[in-house]
Amino acid sequence: MTRFLFIIPLLMCASGASAQQLGQDACARDVTRFCRAVMNNGDAAVLACLKQHRTRLSKGCDKVLTEHGQ
């Protein structure tokens, strides 16, 4: 889970801790639900996993990814 916390800030171009926290909160459950097996494989693996499960992601996480070009 710790490694996941670094992926959303990398995706987000917005500055400020509140924007980054929103991204983390929006996708944290989806990462643990769909991407637990790749969490220790780095940010790129987690992002790829989220994209692979795009149709199953929560609306909030999907929105964060879409807003940041993913």
Number of C-alpha atoms within 10 A of each C-alpha: 13 8 13 25 19 14 19 25 19 11 18 16 12 11 9 9 9 10 15 21 13 16 21 20 14 21 24 17 14 21 24 14 11 17 22 14 13 20 21 14 11 13 19 13 17 22 21 14 19 22 15 13 15 15 10 12 20 13 13 15 23 20 15 20 21 10 12 13 8 13
